């Protein structure tokens, strides 16, 4: 996860995924779930479903 969010690479959501876009509320919910998982002292699994990305050519 760190490799995805540390800024070394940039990912884009492919055009074929965009009709299924989320608004701010859904992204905030996902982000809060991820923060809670990272801060929890007891490692556990958390299913978030599929996230389809592809590397961007420019960062």
mmCIF file of the N, C-alpha and C atoms, coordinates in Angstrom:
data_MODEL
# 
_entry.id   MODEL 
# 
loop_
_atom_site.group_PDB 
_atom_site.id 
_atom_site.type_symbol 
_atom_site.label_atom_id 
_atom_site.label_alt_id 
_atom_site.label_comp_id 
_atom_site.label_asym_id 
_atom_site.label_entity_id 
_atom_site.label_seq_id 
_atom_site.pdbx_PDB_ins_code 
_atom_site.Cartn_x 
_atom_site.Cartn_y 
_atom_site.Cartn_z 
_atom_site.occupancy 
_atom_site.B_iso_or_equiv 
_atom_site.pdbx_formal_charge 
_atom_site.auth_seq_id 
_atom_site.auth_comp_id 
_atom_site.auth_asym_id 
_atom_site.auth_atom_id 
_atom_site.pdbx_PDB_model_num 
ATOM 1   N N  . UNK A 1 1  ? 0.822   -1.181 0.000   1.00 0.00 ? 1  UNK A N  1 
ATOM 2   C CA . UNK A 1 1  ? 0.000   0.000  0.000   1.00 0.00 ? 1  UNK A CA 1 
ATOM 3   C C  . UNK A 1 1  ? 0.873   1.253  0.000   1.00 0.00 ? 1  UNK A C  1 
ATOM 4   N N  . UNK A 1 2  ? 1.959   1.213  0.772   1.00 0.00 ? 2  UNK A N  1 
ATOM 5   C CA . UNK A 1 2  ? 2.837   2.379  0.850   1.00 0.00 ? 2  UNK A CA 1 
ATOM 6   C C  . UNK A 1 2  ? 3.378   2.760  -0.524  1.00 0.00 ? 2  UNK A C  1 
ATOM 7   N N  . UNK A 1 3  ? 3.727   1.771  -1.343  1.00 0.00 ? 3  UNK A N  1 
ATOM 8   C CA . UNK A 1 3  ? 4.254   2.057  -2.678  1.00 0.00 ? 3  UNK A CA 1 
ATOM 9   C C  . UNK A 1 3  ? 3.239   2.785  -3.548  1.00 0.00 ? 3  UNK A C  1 
ATOM 10  N N  . UNK A 1 4  ? 1.956   2.554  -3.294  1.00 0.00 ? 4  UNK A N  1 
ATOM 11  C CA . UNK A 1 4  ? 0.918   3.202  -4.093  1.00 0.00 ? 4  UNK A CA 1 
ATOM 12  C C  . UNK A 1 4  ? 0.726   4.649  -3.669  1.00 0.00 ? 4  UNK A C  1 
ATOM 13  N N  . UNK A 1 5  ? 0.786   4.918  -2.368  1.00 0.00 ? 5  UNK A N  1 
ATOM 14  C CA . UNK A 1 5  ? 0.446   6.259  -1.893  1.00 0.00 ? 5  UNK A CA 1 
ATOM 15  C C  . UNK A 1 5  ? 1.641   7.146  -1.567  1.00 0.00 ? 5  UNK A C  1 
ATOM 16  N N  . UNK A 1 6  ? 2.869   6.657  -1.714  1.00 0.00 ? 6  UNK A N  1 
ATOM 17  C CA . UNK A 1 6  ? 4.018   7.469  -1.310  1.00 0.00 ? 6  UNK A CA 1 
ATOM 18  C C  . UNK A 1 6  ? 4.459   8.480  -2.355  1.00 0.00 ? 6  UNK A C  1 
ATOM 19  N N  . UNK A 1 7  ? 3.835   8.505  -3.510  1.00 0.00 ? 7  UNK A N  1 
ATOM 20  C CA . UNK A 1 7  ? 4.126   9.530  -4.499  1.00 0.00 ? 7  UNK A CA 1 
ATOM 21  C C  . UNK A 1 7  ? 5.192   9.176  -5.512  1.00 0.00 ? 7  UNK A C  1 
ATOM 22  N N  . UNK A 1 8  ? 5.781   7.991  -5.424  1.00 0.00 ? 8  UNK A N  1 
ATOM 23  C CA . UNK A 1 8  ? 6.795   7.621  -6.395  1.00 0.00 ? 8  UNK A CA 1 
ATOM 24  C C  . UNK A 1 8  ? 6.185   7.259  -7.740  1.00 0.00 ? 8  UNK A C  1 
ATOM 25  N N  . UNK A 1 9  ? 4.970   6.797  -7.712  1.00 0.00 ? 9  UNK A N  1 
ATOM 26  C CA . UNK A 1 9  ? 4.255   6.470  -8.944  1.00 0.00 ? 9  UNK A CA 1 
ATOM 27  C C  . UNK A 1 9  ? 2.893   7.128  -8.908  1.00 0.00 ? 9  UNK A C  1 
ATOM 28  N N  . UNK A 1 10 ? 2.398   7.434  -10.078 1.00 0.00 ? 10 UNK A N  1 
ATOM 29  C CA . UNK A 1 10 ? 1.069   8.010  -10.167 1.00 0.00 ? 10 UNK A CA 1 
ATOM 30  C C  . UNK A 1 10 ? 0.190   7.032  -10.936 1.00 0.00 ? 10 UNK A C  1 
ATOM 31  N N  . UNK A 1 11 ? -1.005  6.787  -10.426 1.00 0.00 ? 11 UNK A N  1 
ATOM 32  C CA . UNK A 1 11 ? -1.941  5.887  -11.068 1.00 0.00 ? 11 UNK A CA 1 
ATOM 33  C C  . UNK A 1 11 ? -3.175  6.661  -11.493 1.00 0.00 ? 11 UNK A C  1 
ATOM 34  N N  . UNK A 1 12 ? -3.760  6.210  -12.584 1.00 0.00 ? 12 UNK A N  1 
ATOM 35  C CA . UNK A 1 12 ? -4.992  6.824  -13.078 1.00 0.00 ? 12 UNK A CA 1 
ATOM 36  C C  . UNK A 1 12 ? -6.070  5.761  -13.160 1.00 0.00 ? 12 UNK A C  1 
ATOM 37  N N  . UNK A 1 13 ? -7.303  6.198  -13.088 1.00 0.00 ? 13 UNK A N  1 
ATOM 38  C CA . UNK A 1 13 ? -8.420  5.277  -13.252 1.00 0.00 ? 13 UNK A CA 1 
ATOM 39  C C  . UNK A 1 13 ? -8.727  5.212  -14.744 1.00 0.00 ? 13 UNK A C  1 
ATOM 40  N N  . UNK A 1 14 ? -8.631  4.030  -15.353 1.00 0.00 ? 14 UNK A N  1 
ATOM 41  C CA . UNK A 1 14 ? -8.859  3.909  -16.792 1.00 0.00 ? 14 UNK A CA 1 
ATOM 42  C C  . UNK A 1 14 ? -10.244 4.406  -17.195 1.00 0.00 ? 14 UNK A C  1 
ATOM 43  N N  . UNK A 1 15 ? -10.353 4.882  -18.423 1.00 0.00 ? 15 UNK A N  1 
ATOM 44  C CA . UNK A 1 15 ? -11.618 5.422  -18.921 1.00 0.00 ? 15 UNK A CA 1 
ATOM 45  C C  . UNK A 1 15 ? -12.780 4.457  -18.758 1.00 0.00 ? 15 UNK A C  1 
ATOM 46  N N  . UNK A 1 16 ? -12.539 3.151  -18.963 1.00 0.00 ? 16 UNK A N  1 
ATOM 47  C CA . UNK A 1 16 ? -13.645 2.198  -18.873 1.00 0.00 ? 16 UNK A CA 1 
ATOM 48  C C  . UNK A 1 16 ? -14.182 2.066  -17.452 1.00 0.00 ? 16 UNK A C  1 
ATOM 49  N N  . UNK A 1 17 ? -13.474 2.555  -16.444 1.00 0.00 ? 17 UNK A N  1 
ATOM 50  C CA . UNK A 1 17 ? -13.934 2.499  -15.062 1.00 0.00 ? 17 UNK A CA 1 
ATOM 51  C C  . UNK A 1 17 ? -14.694 3.756  -14.646 1.00 0.00 ? 17 UNK A C  1 
ATOM 52  N N  . UNK A 1 18 ? -14.536 4.832  -15.374 1.00 0.00 ? 18 UNK A N  1 
ATOM 53  C CA . UNK A 1 18 ? -15.068 6.116  -14.933 1.00 0.00 ? 18 UNK A CA 1 
ATOM 54  C C  . UNK A 1 18 ? -16.584 6.187  -14.802 1.00 0.00 ? 18 UNK A C  1 
ATOM 55  N N  . UNK A 1 19 ? -17.377 5.454  -15.578 1.00 0.00 ? 19 UNK A N  1 
ATOM 56  C CA . UNK A 1 19 ? -18.821 5.527  -15.345 1.00 0.00 ? 19 UNK A CA 1 
ATOM 57  C C  . UNK A 1 19 ? -19.216 5.053  -13.944 1.00 0.00 ? 19 UNK A C  1 
ATOM 58  N N  . UNK A 1 20 ? -18.329 4.324  -13.278 1.00 0.00 ? 20 UNK A N  1 
ATOM 59  C CA . UNK A 1 20 ? -18.609 3.810  -11.945 1.00 0.00 ? 20 UNK A CA 1 
ATOM 60  C C  . UNK A 1 20 ? -17.957 4.685  -10.880 1.00 0.00 ? 20 UNK A C  1 
ATOM 61  N N  . UNK A 1 21 ? -17.818 5.948  -11.167 1.00 0.00 ? 21 UNK A N  1 
ATOM 62  C CA . UNK A 1 21 ? -17.074 6.844  -10.271 1.00 0.00 ? 21 UNK A CA 1 
ATOM 63  C C  . UNK A 1 21 ? -17.798 7.067  -8.948  1.00 0.00 ? 21 UNK A C  1 
ATOM 64  N N  . UNK A 1 22 ? -17.006 7.344  -7.937  1.00 0.00 ? 22 UNK A N  1 
ATOM 65  C CA . UNK A 1 22 ? -17.519 7.651  -6.608  1.00 0.00 ? 22 UNK A CA 1 
ATOM 66  C C  . UNK A 1 22 ? -17.509 9.155  -6.416  1.00 0.00 ? 22 UNK A C  1 
ATOM 67  N N  . UNK A 1 23 ? -18.309 9.602  -5.461  1.00 0.00 ? 23 UNK A N  1 
ATOM 68  C CA . UNK A 1 23 ? -18.197 11.002 -5.079  1.00 0.00 ? 23 UNK A CA 1 
ATOM 69  C C  . UNK A 1 23 ? -17.343 11.080 -3.811  1.00 0.00 ? 23 UNK A C  1 
ATOM 70  N N  . UNK A 1 24 ? -17.194 12.258 -3.279  1.00 0.00 ? 24 UNK A N  1 
ATOM 71  C CA . UNK A 1 24 ? -16.323 12.477 -2.121  1.00 0.00 ? 24 UNK A CA 1 
ATOM 72  C C  . UNK A 1 24 ? -16.709 11.616 -0.928  1.00 0.00 ? 24 UNK A C  1 
ATOM 73  N N  . UNK A 1 25 ? -17.984 11.407 -0.718  1.00 0.00 ? 25 UNK A N  1 
ATOM 74  C CA . UNK A 1 25 ? -18.440 10.623 0.436   1.00 0.00 ? 25 UNK A CA 1 
ATOM 75  C C  . UNK A 1 25 ? -17.879 9.197  0.401   1.00 0.00 ? 25 UNK A C  1 
ATOM 76  N N  . UNK A 1 26 ? -17.959 8.527  -0.755  1.00 0.00 ? 26 UNK A N  1 
ATOM 77  C CA . UNK A 1 26 ? -17.454 7.152  -0.859  1.00 0.00 ? 26 UNK A CA 1 
ATOM 78  C C  . UNK A 1 26 ? -15.931 7.107  -0.697  1.00 0.00 ? 26 UNK A C  1 
ATOM 79  N N  . UNK A 1 27 ? -15.215 8.071  -1.296  1.00 0.00 ? 27 UNK A N  1 
ATOM 80  C CA . UNK A 1 27 ? -13.756 8.099  -1.155  1.00 0.00 ? 27 UNK A CA 1 
ATOM 81  C C  . UNK A 1 27 ? -13.354 8.344  0.294   1.00 0.00 ? 27 UNK A C  1 
ATOM 82  N N  . UNK A 1 28 ? -14.059 9.229  0.974   1.00 0.00 ? 28 UNK A N  1 
ATOM 83  C CA . UNK A 1 28 ? -13.746 9.491  2.385   1.00 0.00 ? 28 UNK A CA 1 
ATOM 84  C C  . UNK A 1 28 ? -13.962 8.257  3.246   1.00 0.00 ? 28 UNK A C  1 
ATOM 85  N N  . UNK A 1 29 ? -15.023 7.514  2.974   1.00 0.00 ? 29 UNK A N  1 
ATOM 86  C CA . UNK A 1 29 ? -15.286 6.283  3.723   1.00 0.00 ? 29 UNK A CA 1 
ATOM 87  C C  . UNK A 1 29 ? -14.154 5.280  3.522   1.00 0.00 ? 29 UNK A C  1 
ATOM 88  N N  . UNK A 1 30 ? -13.743 5.075  2.277   1.00 0.00 ? 30 UNK A N  1 
ATOM 89  C CA . UNK A 1 30 ? -12.638 4.161  1.986   1.00 0.00 ? 30 UNK A CA 1 
ATOM 90  C C  . UNK A 1 30 ? -11.361 4.636  2.667   1.00 0.00 ? 30 UNK A C  1 
ATOM 91  N N  . UNK A 1 31 ? -11.056 5.916  2.551   1.00 0.00 ? 31 UNK A N  1 
ATOM 92  C CA . UNK A 1 31 ? -9.822  6.451  3.123   1.00 0.00 ? 31 UNK A CA 1 
ATOM 93  C C  . UNK A 1 31 ? -9.804  6.284  4.644   1.00 0.00 ? 31 UNK A C  1 
ATOM 94  N N  . UNK A 1 32 ? -10.918 6.541  5.303   1.00 0.00 ? 32 UNK A N  1 
ATOM 95  C CA . UNK A 1 32 ? -10.992 6.372  6.751   1.00 0.00 ? 32 UNK A CA 1 
ATOM 96  C C  . UNK A 1 32 ? -10.800 4.906  7.149   1.00 0.00 ? 32 UNK A C  1 
ATOM 97  N N  . UNK A 1 33 ? -11.369 3.992  6.367   1.00 0.00 ? 33 UNK A N  1 
ATOM 98  C CA . UNK A 1 33 ? -11.152 2.562  6.626   1.00 0.00 ? 33 UNK A CA 1 
ATOM 99  C C  . UNK A 1 33 ? -9.666  2.219  6.548   1.00 0.00 ? 33 UNK A C  1 
ATOM 100 N N  . UNK A 1 34 ? -8.980  2.729  5.527   1.00 0.00 ? 34 UNK A N  1 
ATOM 101 C CA . UNK A 1 34 ? -7.558  2.443  5.357   1.00 0.00 ? 34 UNK A CA 1 
ATOM 102 C C  . UNK A 1 34 ? -6.727  3.048  6.487   1.00 0.00 ? 34 UNK A C  1 
ATOM 103 N N  . UNK A 1 35 ? -7.068  4.254  6.891   1.00 0.00 ? 35 UNK A N  1 
ATOM 104 C CA . UNK A 1 35 ? -6.350  4.890  8.004   1.00 0.00 ? 35 UNK A CA 1 
ATOM 105 C C  . UNK A 1 35 ? -6.511  4.068  9.275   1.00 0.00 ? 35 UNK A C  1 
ATOM 106 N N  . UNK A 1 36 ? -7.734  3.639  9.565   1.00 0.00 ? 36 UNK A N  1 
ATOM 107 C CA . UNK A 1 36 ? -7.973  2.826  10.762  1.00 0.00 ? 36 UNK A CA 1 
ATOM 108 C C  . UNK A 1 36 ? -7.180  1.526  10.719  1.00 0.00 ? 36 UNK A C  1 
ATOM 109 N N  . UNK A 1 37 ? -7.104  0.901  9.548   1.00 0.00 ? 37 UNK A N  1 
ATOM 110 C CA . UNK A 1 37 ? -6.331  -0.337 9.426   1.00 0.00 ? 37 UNK A CA 1 
ATOM 111 C C  . UNK A 1 37 ? -4.851  -0.092 9.692   1.00 0.00 ? 37 UNK A C  1 
ATOM 112 N N  . UNK A 1 38 ? -4.322  0.998  9.173   1.00 0.00 ? 38 UNK A N  1 
ATOM 113 C CA . UNK A 1 38 ? -2.899  1.301  9.354   1.00 0.00 ? 38 UNK A CA 1 
ATOM 114 C C  . UNK A 1 38 ? -2.571  1.657  10.796  1.00 0.00 ? 38 UNK A C  1 
ATOM 115 N N  . UNK A 1 39 ? -3.498  2.290  11.482  1.00 0.00 ? 39 UNK A N  1 
ATOM 116 C CA . UNK A 1 39 ? -3.248  2.722  12.857  1.00 0.00 ? 39 UNK A CA 1 
ATOM 117 C C  . UNK A 1 39 ? -3.545  1.638  13.888  1.00 0.00 ? 39 UNK A C  1 
ATOM 118 N N  . UNK A 1 40 ? -4.271  0.611  13.497  1.00 0.00 ? 40 UNK A N  1 
ATOM 119 C CA . UNK A 1 40 ? -4.631  -0.465 14.426  1.00 0.00 ? 40 UNK A CA 1 
ATOM 120 C C  . UNK A 1 40 ? -3.386  -1.272 14.787  1.00 0.00 ? 40 UNK A C  1 
ATOM 121 N N  . UNK A 1 41 ? -3.185  -1.515 16.056  1.00 0.00 ? 41 UNK A N  1 
ATOM 122 C CA . UNK A 1 41 ? -2.022  -2.278 16.504  1.00 0.00 ? 41 UNK A CA 1 
ATOM 123 C C  . UNK A 1 41 ? -2.181  -3.775 16.277  1.00 0.00 ? 41 UNK A C  1 
ATOM 124 N N  . UNK A 1 42 ? -3.396  -4.223 16.023  1.00 0.00 ? 42 UNK A N  1 
ATOM 125 C CA . UNK A 1 42 ? -3.639  -5.642 15.756  1.00 0.00 ? 42 UNK A CA 1 
ATOM 126 C C  . UNK A 1 42 ? -3.864  -5.826 14.253  1.00 0.00 ? 42 UNK A C  1 
ATOM 127 N N  . UNK A 1 43 ? -2.886  -6.367 13.537  1.00 0.00 ? 43 UNK A N  1 
ATOM 128 C CA . UNK A 1 43 ? -3.061  -6.569 12.094  1.00 0.00 ? 43 UNK A CA 1 
ATOM 129 C C  . UNK A 1 43 ? -4.291  -7.426 11.797  1.00 0.00 ? 43 UNK A C  1 
ATOM 130 N N  . UNK A 1 44 ? -5.036  -7.042 10.789  1.00 0.00 ? 44 UNK A N  1 
ATOM 131 C CA . UNK A 1 44 ? -6.222  -7.807 10.391  1.00 0.00 ? 44 UNK A CA 1 
ATOM 132 C C  . UNK A 1 44 ? -6.472  -7.594 8.908   1.00 0.00 ? 44 UNK A C  1 
ATOM 133 N N  . UNK A 1 45 ? -7.252  -8.473 8.341   1.00 0.00 ? 45 UNK A N  1 
ATOM 134 C CA . UNK A 1 45 ? -7.607  -8.364 6.931   1.00 0.00 ? 45 UNK A CA 1 
ATOM 135 C C  . UNK A 1 45 ? -8.813  -7.452 6.769   1.00 0.00 ? 45 UNK A C  1 
ATOM 136 N N  . UNK A 1 46 ? -8.895  -6.817 5.608   1.00 0.00 ? 46 UNK A N  1 
ATOM 137 C CA . UNK A 1 46 ? -10.035 -5.950 5.305   1.00 0.00 ? 46 UNK A CA 1 
ATOM 138 C C  . UNK A 1 46 ? -10.282 -6.023 3.804   1.00 0.00 ? 46 UNK A C  1 
ATOM 139 N N  . UNK A 1 47 ? -11.434 -6.523 3.408   1.00 0.00 ? 47 UNK A N  1 
ATOM 140 C CA . UNK A 1 47 ? -11.752 -6.659 1.990   1.00 0.00 ? 47 UNK A CA 1 
ATOM 141 C C  . UNK A 1 47 ? -12.304 -5.344 1.466   1.00 0.00 ? 47 UNK A C  1 
ATOM 142 N N  . UNK A 1 48 ? -11.655 -4.783 0.444   1.00 0.00 ? 48 UNK A N  1 
ATOM 143 C CA . UNK A 1 48 ? -12.148 -3.543 -0.151  1.00 0.00 ? 48 UNK A CA 1 
ATOM 144 C C  . UNK A 1 48 ? -12.584 -3.735 -1.596  1.00 0.00 ? 48 UNK A C  1 
ATOM 145 N N  . UNK A 1 49 ? -12.560 -4.966 -2.071  1.00 0.00 ? 49 UNK A N  1 
ATOM 146 C CA . UNK A 1 49 ? -12.976 -5.218 -3.441  1.00 0.00 ? 49 UNK A CA 1 
ATOM 147 C C  . UNK A 1 49 ? -11.848 -4.924 -4.419  1.00 0.00 ? 49 UNK A C  1 
ATOM 148 N N  . UNK A 1 50 ? -12.199 -4.825 -5.670  1.00 0.00 ? 50 UNK A N  1 
ATOM 149 C CA . UNK A 1 50 ? -11.209 -4.589 -6.723  1.00 0.00 ? 50 UNK A CA 1 
ATOM 150 C C  . UNK A 1 50 ? -11.013 -3.103 -6.970  1.00 0.00 ? 50 UNK A C  1 
ATOM 151 N N  . UNK A 1 51 ? -9.769  -2.727 -7.143  1.00 0.00 ? 51 UNK A N  1 
ATOM 152 C CA . UNK A 1 51 ? -9.434  -1.373 -7.572  1.00 0.00 ? 51 UNK A CA 1 
ATOM 153 C C  . UNK A 1 51 ? -8.590  -1.536 -8.825  1.00 0.00 ? 51 UNK A C  1 
ATOM 154 N N  . UNK A 1 52 ? -9.103  -1.093 -9.949  1.00 0.00 ? 52 UNK A N  1 
ATOM 155 C CA . UNK A 1 52 ? -8.399  -1.233 -11.218 1.00 0.00 ? 52 UNK A CA 1 
ATOM 156 C C  . UNK A 1 52 ? -7.676  0.072  -11.508 1.00 0.00 ? 52 UNK A C  1 
ATOM 157 N N  . UNK A 1 53 ? -6.348  -0.008 -11.651 1.00 0.00 ? 53 UNK A N  1 
ATOM 158 C CA . UNK A 1 53 ? -5.544  1.163  -11.976 1.00 0.00 ? 53 UNK A CA 1 
ATOM 159 C C  . UNK A 1 53 ? -4.568  0.808  -13.076 1.00 0.00 ? 53 UNK A C  1 
ATOM 160 N N  . UNK A 1 54 ? -3.944  1.822  -13.627 1.00 0.00 ? 54 UNK A N  1 
ATOM 161 C CA . UNK A 1 54 ? -2.854  1.601  -14.568 1.00 0.00 ? 54 UNK A CA 1 
ATOM 162 C C  . UNK A 1 54 ? -1.869  2.744  -14.385 1.00 0.00 ? 54 UNK A C  1 
ATOM 163 N N  . UNK A 1 55 ? -0.571  2.477  -14.540 1.00 0.00 ? 55 UNK A N  1 
ATOM 164 C CA . UNK A 1 55 ? 0.417   3.539  -14.353 1.00 0.00 ? 55 UNK A CA 1 
ATOM 165 C C  . UNK A 1 55 ? 0.209   4.662  -15.360 1.00 0.00 ? 55 UNK A C  1 
ATOM 166 N N  . UNK A 1 56 ? 0.388   5.876  -14.899 1.00 0.00 ? 56 UNK A N  1 
ATOM 167 C CA . UNK A 1 56 ? 0.328   7.037  -15.777 1.00 0.00 ? 56 UNK A CA 1 
ATOM 168 C C  . UNK A 1 56 ? 1.687   7.192  -16.446 1.00 0.00 ? 56 UNK A C  1 
ATOM 169 N N  . UNK A 1 57 ? 1.718   7.700  -17.652 1.00 0.00 ? 57 UNK A N  1 
ATOM 170 C CA . UNK A 1 57 ? 2.997   7.890  -18.345 1.00 0.00 ? 57 UNK A CA 1 
ATOM 171 C C  . UNK A 1 57 ? 3.764   9.089  -17.790 1.00 0.00 ? 57 UNK A C  1 
ATOM 172 N N  . UNK A 1 58 ? 3.068   10.041 -17.207 1.00 0.00 ? 58 UNK A N  1 
ATOM 173 C CA . UNK A 1 58 ? 3.749   11.207 -16.638 1.00 0.00 ? 58 UNK A CA 1 
ATOM 174 C C  . UNK A 1 58 ? 3.378   11.348 -15.174 1.00 0.00 ? 58 UNK A C  1 
ATOM 175 N N  . UNK A 1 59 ? 4.336   11.775 -14.393 1.00 0.00 ? 59 UNK A N  1 
ATOM 176 C CA . UNK A 1 59 ? 4.092   11.957 -12.960 1.00 0.00 ? 59 UNK A CA 1 
ATOM 177 C C  . UNK A 1 59 ? 4.209   13.422 -12.632 1.00 0.00 ? 59 UNK A C  1 
# 
